[in-house]
């Protein structure tokens, strides 16, 4: 590792093969915590390259189990996290709203590493039991059109570095890898990215794979459609910028989508919105993200129709019903 660190400290970048090899070695606990922390810190000081992202992704995909949920029509809505905005769990709520429309969702997520409360924290607090195998995930999908893949269960190779990530308390390149390594390999992925430079790298990588993707970057730094300003949307066909008004909503203030001061508060906000008791601003953000994820599948028509489906799912209790069905 010393040679690799010196190489990186000399402002060099890794090839795809080097990146893959190093991450495979990290997974085997070959290096000590100080060495791994130093390696991770390099990528806090500069952006990851396309070759490095490809190599790291391939390593984690190789290490993870192959999950077959019996359908090639899955959606995932996920953010890189670490945008420092402390919003409530918008992508998880949007996922349940999408499930409530009848579209199957396989969401991949984790505990918070650099924020107040991650998807896993909230779901666990509200009684969702993490599933450990293909059969259980399939059962959830059949019951409620929604299943959740808790990353530590399926990416055990990263278990040894979890304490380091938590202690560091900063967004690392592992946040960037998360949206790319869902073991269920969903056909449609909507990824929220706070950093436009990283969004570009994602775009290049996903275009190379000919993936059905949607990248969301709020121009004021959110890793989701925040409606606090304009949003850049990228897909395989190009890119556009949408105002809140073009998404059928009005602009909102950042404090109206605050996520709470702790996991319990975050869970209560989540529950309230899911029960149809959210504020205009909370509902609007969830619905905009859910509608765009539905539009990305190209199965439900234009955005306006997708928004109508999402609104019915949330306000008529369909999303809540999906969640209730997957709570053991």
N, C-alpha and C positions, 0 to 999 in steps of 0.2 A: 504493500500500500504506500510505503514511503516514496517509492519511485513515481507512482501514479500521482500522488499529491504534489510532488515537486514539479511534475509535468504540467499539472493543472495550475499551479501557482505561477508558472511561467507563461500564463495566458494561452495555453493550448487547449484544444477541445478534443473530446474522445470520438473515435470512430464508432460506428454501430456495433461492430464486433467487440471492441474494448468495453463499451458501456454494458453490453449484455454479459460479458464475462465477469466484470467487476460486481454487478448486482447478484449474479449467481454465487459468487464467492462470499458476498456479504450475507446472503441467505444461509450459508453454511457456518456462520459464526467464525470465520477465519480471522477476522479483524476485531480489535478491541473497540470499546465504545468511543474512546477519544479519536481513534482513526476514522471511524464511521462518521462521527460528528464533524470532523474536519472535512471529510469528503462532501457531506451534505451541505456544509457551509459555503463551499465553492459556488453552489448553485443558488445561494441567497445573494451572491455578489454579482452574478451575471445570469442572463437568460440561458435556458437549456437550448441546445441546437436540435435540429430535426433528426440528425443521426443519433444523438444521445437519447432522444425521446423514443426513437424506434428500437434502439438496443435495450433500454430499460423495460419498455413495454413487452418486447419479445421474451425477456427473461422471466418476468412475472407471469406471463401467459403460459410459459413452459412449466413453471412451478405449480400453477394452480390446477385443481381437478377440472375435468371436462364435465360440464353440466348440460344435460339435454332435457328441456322442459316440454318436449313433444310438440312444439310449434315454432315456426320461423317468423312469427308475426308479433314479436315483443317490442315494447317501447321502454326506454329508460330516460328519466329526466334527472340530471345530476349537475352539480356545480363543483368547481375546483375548490371552493371555500377560501377562507383566508383573505376575504376582501376587506375585513376590518369594519364592516358596516353593522354587524350584529342585528340582522333581520331575523324574523321568525323563520320557521322551516318551510320556506315557500315551495321548493322543488318536491318535497315529500307530500305536501298537501296537493300540489298540482298533479302528482302521480296518482293519488287516490281519486281525484276528480276525473282524470282520464280513465281510470279503471271503472268509475261509475257510468261512463258512457258505453261500456261494453268492450273497450279496447284493453287487451291484456298488457300488464306492466310487470317487468322484472327489475326492481330498483336495487342498485348496488350502493352501499354506504358504510359509514363508520361512526365511531364516537368522535366527538370534537377533539381536534388536536391543537387548534389555534383560535377557536371561537368559544362562545358560552355553551352552546348545545348543538351537537350534530344530530343527524337523522336517527342514528342508533340510540342516542340518549333519550330522545323524545318518544320514539316508538316503544322502547323498553319500559319507560316510565308509565306509559299508557296501557301496558299489559301485553304488548306483542312479544311472543316468544320467538327468538331467533331459531331458524330452521337449519338443520345440520346436514341434510342430504336431499338428493334429487326428488325422492318420493314425497317428502314433506312439502317441498317447494311447489311441486306439481299440485298437491292437494289444495294449497292456498290459492294457487292460480285458478283452479277449477271452481273453488268456493266463492272467491271474491275478485277475480280478475287481477289480483295483486299478490306478488310475493316479494320478499325482501331478503337480499343476500348480504348479510353482515360480513364485511370484508375480512376481519380476523379469522373467521371460521374457514374461509375458502383460500385465504392467503397466509397460511401458517408460517411461510418462509419469512414473513416480516415481523413475526411475533417478538423476536429478540430486540428489534429496534423501536418498538412502540414506546417504551419508557423514554428513550432518547428524544423522540418526536414530541412527546408530551412535555418533557422538561425544557426542551428548546422553546416551545410555545410559539413557534413561527411557522408560517406556511413554507413547506419544503417541496422539492420536486415530486415527492410522493403524492402530494395533493393533485399535481398535474397528471400523474399516472392513473389515479383512481378511476376517472371516467372512461379510461380506455381498456380496463381490465376486468370488466364485468364477466364472470365465468359463464353466465347464461348466453353471452354473445347476442344481445338484442339486435334485431334488424334495424330499428330506428333509435337513434340516440340524439337527445337534445342536451347540449353541454353549455353550462353557464361559465363564462370566463371573465374575470375582472380585468385582466391585462390584455390589451389589444395585440401586443407583440406575441404573447403566447397563443392567442386566438389564431393568429396567422400560421403559426407552426402546426397547430392542430389541423387547420384547414389544409395545409400541404400534405400532412400525413394521411388524413381521411380521404382526400381526393385520390391519393396514390392507391388506396385500398378500395376505391370506388364505393364508398360507404354511403348510406342514407343518413346524413347527419344534418344537424342544425346547431350552429354556434351562436350564442347570445352574449353580447357585451354591451352593458349599459355604459354610455359614454362618460358618465360621472363615476364609474368605478365599481359598480355592482356586478356580481356574477350571475345575474338573472335579469329578466325584464322587471325593472323596479318602478316604472312610471314616474320616477322623480326627474326624468329628463328623457332625451332621445336614446334609442337602442339600436345598435348595429346588429343585424342578423346576417349570418353567412350560411350558405348551403352549397350543395354540389353544383348548383346552377349559377352562383354568383353571390352578390351581397346587396343589402339595402339598409337604409336607415329609416326607422319608424318613430314618429312622435307618439305621445300618449293618445292624442286625439285620433290618429290614424288607426290605433288599436281599439278605438271605441270607448276610451276613458279620458278623464281629465288628469292633469298633472297633480301629483300628490307630494306631500312633504316627507322627508326622511324619517322624522320621529313617529309618523303614523304606521310604520311597518317595523317598529322596534321589536326585538325578539325576547325581551325579558332579561332579568339580571342573573338568573340561574336556570338549571334544567327544569325545576318544578314550574317556574313561571312560564318557561317556553312551552312546556307540555299543556298548561292550562290555556294558553293562547291558541295552540294547535287544536285542542279539543273544542274550544268555543267556535272557531272558524268552521271546523268540520261539521259542527252541529247546526250550521246555518246562522250563527249569531255574530258573525264577524262584522266589522265596520265596513263602510263603503271601500275604504282604501285597502284593507286587508283582503277583502273579497276580490277587488279589482286586480290586484297583483297576482293572486292565485289563478284567477280565470284567464288573464292574459297569457300566462306561462302555459297553462293547460291547453288553451286553444291553439297556441303556436305549435305545441308538441303534436296535437292531433293533425294539424295542417301538414306537418312534416311527413306524415304517413302517406299523404296524397290519396287517401281513401274516403275522406269526408268532405271534400269540396273546398271551397274558399274559406278564408279566415272567419268571415261573418257566421257561416254555418257552424264551424267548429266552436266559436264562442257561444253560440246558442246552445249547443250540446253540453259544453262545459258548465254553463250557467244552470241548466236544468239538473245536471249531475250534483252540483253543490247545493243549490237552494231547495231541491226536492228530496234531499236526503239520500240520493243514490251513492254518493261517495262515502257517506257515513255508513251506509249499509254494507258496502264492500269491506270497510275496515272492521266492522263488527263481526263479519263472517270469518275473518282471519285471526281474530283474537280467541285463543284457546280457553 
